Amino acid sequence: MTPKSVAIELENIEEIRRQEGIDDVELRVEIRALKVGDLVRLTFLTGTTSFETLLVRITSVRGSAFRGKLAKRPSSAALRKMGPDAQVAFTTAHIHSLVKRLEVQE
């Protein structure tokens, strides 16, 4: 059985930072060092005014293009159809923040 494809929209947090005049050099450096297995936070848009920020474990890195799987099941009804191991394609522009290894207590 193949995973069901669900159309999702991710927040372009890089553009929002740019509009607000935020230049986070440290975050850009950390993003360039990301590798398979690392966790990042992405903001999934679930409507015009609603969103959910979720942890995604990176499964593939190709330059500024990433693939990953949800680390936990979404809580919003709009995203639940994605499933707990849904695959997500994203770029550096979508990375809200990184999860430090010390933060992960699984």
DSSP file (Angstrom, degrees, kcal/mol; ACC not computed):
  #  RESIDUE AA STRUCTURE BP1 BP2  ACC     N-H-->O    O-->H-N    N-H-->O    O-->H-N    TCO  KAPPA ALPHA  PHI   PSI    X-CA   Y-CA   Z-CA
    1    1 A M              0   0    0      0, 0.0     3,-0.0     0, 0.0     0, 0.0   0.000 360.0 360.0 360.0 130.2    0.0    0.0    0.0
    2    2 A T        -     0   0    0      1,-0.1     3,-0.1     3,-0.0     2,-0.0  -0.661 360.0 -95.2 -92.3 149.6    1.4    3.4   -0.9
    3    3 A P        -     0   0    0      0, 0.0     2,-0.2     0, 0.0    -1,-0.1  -0.339  43.7-108.7 -62.9 141.8    1.1    6.4    1.3
    4    4 A K        -     0   0    0     77,-0.1     2,-0.5    78,-0.1     0, 0.0  -0.510  29.6-127.0 -71.6 135.6   -1.9    8.7    0.4
    5    5 A S        -     0   0    0     -2,-0.2     2,-0.4    -3,-0.1    -1,-0.1  -0.740  27.9-174.2 -87.6 126.6   -0.9   12.0   -1.1
    6    6 A V        -     0   0    0     -2,-0.5     2,-0.4    76,-0.1    76,-0.0  -0.984  24.6-125.9-123.5 127.7   -2.4   15.0    0.7
    7    7 A A        +     0   0    0     -2,-0.4     2,-0.3     2,-0.0    -2,-0.0  -0.582  39.0 172.6 -73.2 126.5   -1.9   18.5   -0.7
    8    8 A I        -     0   0    0     -2,-0.4     2,-0.5     2,-0.0    38,-0.1  -0.919  25.8-140.8-131.8 158.5   -0.5   20.7    2.1
    9    9 A E  E     -A   45   0A   0     36,-0.6    36,-3.0    -2,-0.3     2,-0.4  -0.986  14.4-155.8-122.2 131.0    0.8   24.3    2.2
   10   10 A L  E     -A   44   0A   0     -2,-0.5     2,-0.2    34,-0.2    34,-0.2  -0.819  24.8-110.0-104.4 144.3    3.8   25.2    4.3
   11   11 A E        -     0   0    0     32,-2.9     2,-1.6    -2,-0.4    32,-0.3  -0.529  21.4-133.1 -70.8 133.3    4.5   28.7    5.6
   12   12 A N     >  +     0   0    0     -2,-0.2     4,-1.6     1,-0.2     3,-0.4  -0.666  33.2 173.2 -85.9  83.3    7.4   30.4    3.9
   13   13 A I  H  > S+     0   0    0     -2,-1.6     4,-2.5    80,-0.5    -1,-0.2   0.789  71.4  62.7 -66.9 -28.8    9.0   31.6    7.2
   14   14 A E  H  > S+     0   0    0     79,-2.2     4,-2.2     2,-0.2    -1,-0.2   0.917 104.5  47.4 -62.3 -42.6   12.1   32.9    5.4
   15   15 A E  H  > S+     0   0    0     -3,-0.4     4,-2.5    78,-0.3    -2,-0.2   0.892 110.9  51.6 -65.6 -40.2    9.9   35.4    3.5
   16   16 A I  H  X S+     0   0    0     -4,-1.6     4,-1.7     2,-0.2    -2,-0.2   0.920 109.9  49.3 -63.2 -43.3    8.2   36.5    6.7
   17   17 A R  H  <>S+     0   0    0     -4,-2.5     5,-3.0     1,-0.2     4,-0.4   0.925 110.9  50.6 -60.0 -44.0   11.6   37.0    8.4
   18   18 A R  H ><5S+     0   0    0     -4,-2.2     3,-1.3     1,-0.2    -2,-0.2   0.919 109.1  50.6 -60.8 -44.6   12.7   39.1    5.4
   19   19 A Q  H 3<5S+     0   0    0     -4,-2.5    -1,-0.2     1,-0.3    -2,-0.2   0.828 111.6  48.8 -62.8 -32.0    9.6   41.2    5.5
   20   20 A E  T 3<5S-     0   0    0     -4,-1.7    -1,-0.3    -5,-0.2    -2,-0.2   0.441 117.5-113.0 -87.5  -0.5   10.1   41.8    9.3
   21   21 A G  T < 5 +     0   0    0     -3,-1.3     2,-0.6    -4,-0.4    -3,-0.2   0.731  65.8 149.0  76.7  22.2   13.8   42.8    8.7
   22   22 A I      < -     0   0    0     -5,-3.0     2,-0.6    -6,-0.2    -1,-0.3  -0.809  24.9-176.8 -94.6 123.5   15.1   39.7   10.6
   23   23 A D        -     0   0    0     -2,-0.6     2,-1.4    -3,-0.1     3,-0.2  -0.851   3.4-173.4-119.9  92.2   18.4   38.3    9.3
   24   24 A D     >  +     0   0    0     -2,-0.6     4,-1.9     1,-0.2     5,-0.1  -0.651  11.6 169.1 -92.1  84.3   19.1   35.2   11.3
   25   25 A V  H  > S+     0   0    0     -2,-1.4     4,-2.2     1,-0.2    -1,-0.2   0.894  75.5  55.4 -62.5 -42.3   22.6   34.3   10.2
   26   26 A E  H  > S+     0   0    0      1,-0.2     4,-2.3     2,-0.2    -1,-0.2   0.901 107.2  49.6 -60.1 -42.6   23.1   31.7   12.9
   27   27 A L  H  > S+     0   0    0      2,-0.2     4,-2.7     1,-0.2    -1,-0.2   0.913 108.8  52.4 -63.9 -42.5   19.9   29.8   11.9
   28   28 A R  H  X S+     0   0    0     -4,-1.9     4,-1.9     1,-0.2    -1,-0.2   0.902 110.0  49.0 -60.5 -40.6   21.1   29.8    8.2
   29   29 A V  H  X S+     0   0    0     -4,-2.2     4,-0.9     2,-0.2    -1,-0.2   0.923 112.4  47.9 -64.0 -44.4   24.4   28.3    9.2
   30   30 A E  H >< S+     0   0    0     -4,-2.3     3,-0.6     1,-0.2     4,-0.2   0.882 109.2  53.7 -64.5 -38.4   22.6   25.6   11.3
   31   31 A I  H >< S+     0   0    0     -4,-2.7     3,-1.6     1,-0.2    -1,-0.2   0.895 103.5  56.1 -63.5 -40.0   20.3   24.8    8.5
   32   32 A R  H 3< S+     0   0    0     -4,-1.9    -1,-0.2     1,-0.3    -2,-0.2   0.762 105.9  53.0 -63.2 -23.7   23.2   24.3    6.1
   33   33 A A  T << S+     0   0    0     -4,-0.9    -1,-0.3    -3,-0.6    -2,-0.2   0.412  81.7 125.0 -92.2   1.7   24.5   21.7    8.6
   34   34 A L    <   +     0   0    0     -3,-1.6     2,-0.3    -4,-0.2    -3,-0.0  -0.277  36.1 179.1 -63.7 146.7   21.3   19.6    8.7
   35   35 A K    >   -     0   0    0     23,-0.0     3,-2.2    25,-0.0    23,-0.2  -0.902  39.8 -62.3-141.4 170.7   21.5   15.9    7.9
   36   36 A V  T 3  S+     0   0    0     -2,-0.3    23,-0.2     1,-0.3     3,-0.1  -0.283 120.8  30.1 -55.2 134.0   19.3   12.9    7.7
   37   37 A G  T 3  S+     0   0    0     21,-2.8    -1,-0.3     1,-0.4    22,-0.1   0.097  89.3 123.6 101.3 -21.0   17.8   12.1   11.1
   38   38 A D    <   -     0   0    0     -3,-2.2    20,-3.0    19,-0.1     2,-0.4  -0.341  56.7-129.3 -71.0 155.5   17.7   15.7   12.4
   39   39 A L  E     + B   0  57A   0     60,-0.5    60,-2.3    18,-0.2     2,-0.3  -0.887  26.9 176.3-108.7 137.6   14.4   17.3   13.5
   40   40 A V  E     -CB  98  56A   0     16,-2.3    16,-2.7    -2,-0.4     2,-0.5  -0.910  28.0-121.0-131.2 161.4   13.0   20.6   12.3
   41   41 A R  E     -CB  97  55A   0     56,-3.1    55,-2.6    -2,-0.3    56,-1.0  -0.912  28.7-176.5-104.6 130.5    9.8   22.5   13.0
   42   42 A L  E     -CB  95  54A   0     12,-2.4    12,-2.8    -2,-0.5     2,-0.7  -0.954  22.3-132.6-122.7 144.7    7.6   23.4   10.0
   43   43 A T  E     - B   0  53A   0     51,-0.6   -32,-2.9    -2,-0.4     2,-0.5  -0.883  18.7-158.1-102.0 117.3    4.4   25.4   10.1
   44   44 A F  E     -AB  10  52A   0      8,-3.1     8,-2.2    -2,-0.7     2,-0.5  -0.810  13.2-135.8 -94.1 126.5    1.6   23.8    8.1
   45   45 A L  E     +AB   9  51A   0    -36,-3.0   -36,-0.6    -2,-0.5     6,-0.3  -0.717  24.6 176.4 -85.0 127.4   -1.2   26.2    7.0
   46   46 A T        -     0   0    0      4,-2.1     2,-0.3    -2,-0.5     5,-0.2   0.341  65.4 -20.4-113.3   4.1   -4.6   24.7    7.6
   47   47 A G  S    S-     0   0    0      3,-1.0    -1,-0.2     1,-0.1     0, 0.0  -0.957  89.0 -65.3 174.0-173.4   -6.7   27.6    6.5
   48   48 A T  S    S+     0   0    0     -2,-0.3    -1,-0.1     1,-0.2     3,-0.0   0.808 132.9  13.8 -69.0 -27.9   -6.5   31.4    5.9
   49   49 A T  S    S+     0   0    0     -3,-0.0     2,-0.3     2,-0.0    -1,-0.2   0.304 114.0  81.7-129.2   8.1   -5.9   32.1    9.6
   50   50 A S        +     0   0    0      2,-0.0    -4,-2.1     0, 0.0    -3,-1.0  -0.878  45.8 157.5-120.9 152.6   -5.1   28.7   11.1
   51   51 A F  E     -B   45   0A   0     -2,-0.3     2,-0.3    -6,-0.3    -6,-0.2  -0.963  25.0-145.7-158.4 167.3   -1.9   26.7   11.3
   52   52 A E  E     -B   44   0A   0     -8,-2.2    -8,-3.1    -2,-0.3     2,-0.6  -0.968  12.9-143.4-145.3 130.8    0.0   24.0   13.2
   53   53 A T  E     -B   43   0A   0     -2,-0.3     2,-0.3   -10,-0.3   -10,-0.2  -0.843  29.4-177.8 -95.5 124.7    3.7   23.8   13.8
   54   54 A L  E     -B   42   0A   0    -12,-2.8   -12,-2.4    -2,-0.6     2,-0.4  -0.875  29.1-113.0-126.0 153.1    4.9   20.2   13.6
   55   55 A L  E     -B   41   0A   0     -2,-0.3    16,-2.5   -14,-0.2    17,-0.6  -0.685  31.7-169.5 -82.0 135.9    8.2   18.3   14.1
   56   56 A V  E     -BD  40  70A   0    -16,-2.7   -16,-2.3    -2,-0.4     2,-0.6  -0.997  15.2-143.0-129.1 129.4    9.5   16.7   11.0
   57   57 A R  E     -BD  39  69A   0     12,-3.0    12,-2.3    -2,-0.4   -18,-0.2  -0.821  28.2-120.9 -91.8 124.1   12.4   14.2   10.9
   58   58 A I  E     + D   0  68A   0    -20,-3.0   -21,-2.8    -2,-0.6    10,-0.3  -0.438  35.9 170.3 -69.0 130.5   14.6   14.7    7.8
   59   59 A T  E     +     0   0A   0      8,-3.0     2,-0.3     1,-0.3     9,-0.2   0.534  67.6  20.3-113.4 -15.0   14.9   11.6    5.6
   60   60 A S  E     - D   0  67A   0      7,-1.7     7,-2.1   -25,-0.1     2,-0.4  -0.972  56.8-166.4-157.5 139.3   16.7   13.2    2.6
   61   61 A V  E     + D   0  66A   0     -2,-0.3     2,-0.3     5,-0.2     5,-0.2  -0.994  12.6 166.7-130.4 125.5   18.8   16.3    1.9
   62   62 A R  E >   - D   0  65A   0      3,-3.1     3,-2.1    -2,-0.4     2,-0.4  -0.788  68.3 -65.8-137.0  92.0   19.6   17.6   -1.6
   63   63 A G  T 3  S-     0   0    0     -2,-0.3    -1,-0.1     1,-0.3     0, 0.0  -0.511 118.2 -14.7  65.2-121.2   21.0   21.1   -1.5
   64   64 A S  T 3  S+     0   0    0     -2,-0.4    28,-1.2    -3,-0.1     2,-0.4   0.362 121.2  93.5 -95.2   5.6   18.2   23.3   -0.2
   65   65 A A  E <   -DE  62  91A   0     -3,-2.1    -3,-3.1    26,-0.2     2,-0.3  -0.851  54.6-179.3-102.3 133.2   15.5   20.7   -0.8
   66   66 A F  E     -DE  61  90A   0     24,-3.5    24,-2.2    -2,-0.4     2,-0.3  -0.871  17.6-160.3-126.9 157.8   14.5   18.3    2.0
   67   67 A R  E     +DE  60  89A   0     -7,-2.1    -8,-3.0    -2,-0.3    -7,-1.7  -0.975  24.4 157.6-130.6 149.2   12.2   15.4    2.5
   68   68 A G  E     -DE  58  88A   0     20,-2.2    20,-3.1    -2,-0.3     2,-0.4  -0.961  33.4-118.4-158.8 175.3   11.0   14.3    5.9
   69   69 A K  E     -DE  57  87A   0    -12,-2.3   -12,-3.0    -2,-0.3    18,-0.2  -0.946  39.7 -98.9-122.7 145.1    8.4   12.4    7.9
   70   70 A L  E     -D   56   0A   0     16,-1.9   -14,-0.2    -2,-0.4     3,-0.1  -0.382  24.5-154.0 -58.9 135.8    6.2   13.7   10.6
   71   71 A A  S    S+     0   0    0    -16,-2.5     2,-0.3     1,-0.2    -1,-0.2   0.735  77.9  17.9 -84.2 -24.7    7.6   12.9   14.0
   72   72 A K  S    S-     0   0    0    -17,-0.6    -1,-0.2    11,-0.1   -17,-0.0  -0.959  92.2 -90.6-142.8 159.2    4.2   13.0   15.7
   73   73 A R        -     0   0    0     -2,-0.3     7,-0.1     1,-0.1    -2,-0.0  -0.502  48.7-110.5 -70.4 135.4    0.5   12.9   14.6
   74   74 A P        -     0   0    0      0, 0.0    -1,-0.1     0, 0.0     9,-0.1  -0.303  17.1-150.9 -63.0 150.5   -1.0   16.3   13.9
   75   75 A S        +     0   0    0      4,-0.0     2,-0.2     3,-0.0     5,-0.1   0.731  69.0  90.2 -94.8 -25.2   -3.6   17.5   16.3
   76   76 A S  S >> S-     0   0    0      1,-0.1     4,-1.4     2,-0.0     3,-1.0  -0.496  76.6-133.2 -75.8 141.4   -5.6   19.7   13.9
   77   77 A A  H 3> S+     0   0    0      1,-0.3     4,-0.5     2,-0.2     3,-0.2   0.848 105.0  60.8 -59.0 -35.7   -8.5   18.0   12.0
   78   78 A A  H 34 S+     0   0    0      1,-0.2    -1,-0.3     2,-0.1     3,-0.1   0.783 113.3  35.2 -65.3 -27.2   -7.3   19.5    8.8
   79   79 A L  H X4 S+     0   0    0     -3,-1.0     3,-2.4     1,-0.1     4,-0.4   0.584  91.6  89.2-103.3 -12.4   -4.0   17.7    9.0
   80   80 A R  H >< S+     0   0    0     -4,-1.4     3,-1.4     1,-0.3    -2,-0.1   0.799  77.0  68.3 -58.1 -29.4   -4.9   14.4   10.6
   81   81 A K  T 3< S+     0   0    0     -4,-0.5    -1,-0.3     1,-0.3   -77,-0.1   0.655  84.8  74.1 -66.0 -12.4   -5.6   12.9    7.2
   82   82 A M  T <  S-     0   0    0     -3,-2.4    -1,-0.3     1,-0.1    -2,-0.2   0.824  97.9-138.2 -68.5 -30.7   -1.8   13.1    6.6
   83   83 A G    X   -     0   0    0     -3,-1.4     3,-1.2    -4,-0.4   -13,-0.1   0.024  25.5 -77.5  86.3 159.7   -1.2   10.2    9.0
   84   84 A P  T 3  S+     0   0    0      0, 0.0    -1,-0.1     0, 0.0    -2,-0.0   0.760 129.4  38.0 -69.3 -26.5    1.6    9.9   11.6
   85   85 A D  T 3  S+     0   0    0     -3,-0.1    -2,-0.1   -16,-0.1   -14,-0.1   0.030  81.9 154.6-112.2  26.7    4.4    9.0    9.2
   86   86 A A    <   -     0   0    0     -3,-1.2   -16,-1.9   -17,-0.1     2,-0.3  -0.232  42.2-124.8 -57.8 140.0    3.4   11.3    6.3
   87   87 A Q  E     -E   69   0A   0    -18,-0.2     2,-0.4    -5,-0.1   -18,-0.2  -0.688  26.3-165.4 -88.6 142.0    6.2   12.3    4.0
   88   88 A V  E     -E   68   0A   0    -20,-3.1   -20,-2.2    -2,-0.3     2,-0.4  -0.991  11.6-153.1-131.8 132.8    6.8   16.0    3.5
   89   89 A A  E     +E   67   0A   0     -2,-0.4     2,-0.3   -22,-0.2   -22,-0.2  -0.904  33.0 150.3-102.7 133.7    8.8   17.9    0.9
   90   90 A F  E     -E   66   0A   0    -24,-2.2   -24,-3.5    -2,-0.4     2,-0.2  -0.952  32.2-134.8-154.5 170.1   10.2   21.3    1.9
   91   91 A T  E >   -E   65   0A   0     -2,-0.3     3,-1.7   -26,-0.2     4,-0.5  -0.691  42.6 -90.7-122.8 177.4   13.0   23.7    1.4
   92   92 A T  G >  S+     0   0    0    -28,-1.2     3,-1.1     1,-0.3   -27,-0.1   0.803 121.4  67.2 -59.0 -28.7   15.2   25.8    3.7
   93   93 A A  G 3  S+     0   0    0      1,-0.2   -79,-2.2   -29,-0.2   -80,-0.5   0.707  99.3  51.0 -65.7 -19.9   12.6   28.6    3.3
   94   94 A H  G <  S+     0   0    0     -3,-1.7     2,-0.7   -82,-0.2   -51,-0.6   0.552  78.8 111.9 -94.8  -9.5   10.1   26.5    5.2
   95   95 A I  E <   -C   42   0A   0     -3,-1.1   -53,-0.2    -4,-0.5     3,-0.1  -0.552  40.0-178.2 -76.9 112.5   12.2   25.7    8.3
   96   96 A H  E     -     0   0A   0    -55,-2.6     2,-0.3    -2,-0.7    -1,-0.2   0.926  64.5 -33.5 -72.4 -49.5   10.8   27.5   11.3
   97   97 A S  E     -C   41   0A   0    -56,-1.0   -56,-3.1   -66,-0.0    -1,-0.3  -0.972  59.3-108.4-165.0 168.3   13.4   26.3   13.7
   98   98 A L  E     -C   40   0A   0     -2,-0.3     2,-0.7   -58,-0.2   -58,-0.2  -0.765  23.5-128.8-106.0 153.4   15.7   23.3   14.5
   99   99 A V        -     0   0    0    -60,-2.3   -60,-0.5    -2,-0.3     2,-0.1  -0.909  24.7-134.8-102.4 118.4   15.4   20.9   17.4
  100  100 A K    >>  -     0   0    0     -2,-0.7     3,-1.5     1,-0.1     4,-0.8  -0.409  20.5-117.3 -68.5 146.8   18.6   20.6   19.3
  101  101 A R  G >4 S+     0   0    0      1,-0.3     3,-0.7     2,-0.2    -1,-0.1   0.832 115.5  57.8 -55.4 -34.2   19.6   17.0   20.1
  102  102 A L  G 34 S+     0   0    0      1,-0.2    -1,-0.3     3,-0.1    -2,-0.0   0.756  99.4  59.5 -69.5 -23.7   19.3   17.9   23.9
  103  103 A E  G <4 S+     0   0    0     -3,-1.5     2,-0.7     1,-0.0    -1,-0.2   0.739  86.7  87.5 -74.5 -23.4   15.7   18.9   23.4
  104  104 A V    <<  +     0   0    0     -4,-0.8     2,-0.4    -3,-0.7    -1,-0.0  -0.688  47.2 169.3 -86.7 112.8   14.6   15.5   22.1
  105  105 A Q              0   0    0     -2,-0.7    -1,-0.1     1,-0.1    -3,-0.1  -0.628 360.0 360.0-119.6  70.3   13.7   13.2   25.0
  106  106 A E              0   0    0     -2,-0.4    -1,-0.1     0, 0.0    -2,-0.0   0.444 360.0 360.0 -94.5 360.0   12.1   10.3   23.2
